[in-house]
Amino acid sequence: MTLRWAVHHCPHATYLVKADDDAFIDVPALQARLLRTFSVPPPRRTLACNVLPEGTQPQREGKWAVSERDYPWPEYPSYCAGLAYVTTPYLAHQLASVAEAGVAPRVWVDDVWVTGLVAAALRLTPYYLNLRYSYDHQELVLWAADASPSTPPPYTFVHLDAGLPDWYSTLTTLWRHALHAHNTTSPSIVLPTSSS
């Protein structure tokens, strides 16, 4: 549904970014990286993300558990970690169409299903942005404490743990650093309150 919505409402976008609601994205850094990496316009079948390698085993217990009945194979194909990925409207349409057609086995973990199984049916090879991701909240807290105001965030994509008391201050620090480093400060940009 997300892909279909994005394709319908943003058909002329160069890129679409799917991100979880606990992700910080340094948008100017991402834009610069994409401009340096891909042609303009980019290849129509562009998928860029934190790639998890082929052979990752399904979790059979815990929050991300997938039963053997739902996924009887011992390994997943290569897929994008779900925090955030970048694609084109053309590829988003292809992914949604193949998903709806039932060509690939369905699994409830959408990262694995859409960017793994469905992408494999399309014979996609994702572009690795792995070094641009951080899932270590404490690492970012320590960085924020020591970084000078003009230093850009060390990662383009950051997972923030909203269950931790300093998540909002870490978010605002990352955002301010991104704005300052990329000279995109604007009085029209307003950060939400921590209760939002």
Secondary structure, 3 states (H helix, E strand, C coil): CHHHHHHHHCCCCCCEEEECCCEEECHHHHHHHHHHHCCCCCCCCCEEEEEECCCCCCCCCCCCCCCCCCCCCCCCCCEEEEEEEEECHHHHHHHHHHHHHCCCCCCCCHHHHHHHHHHHHCCCCCEECHHHEECCHHHHHHHHHHCCCCCCCCCCEEECCCCCCCHHHHHHHHHHHHHHHCCCCCCCCCCCCCCC
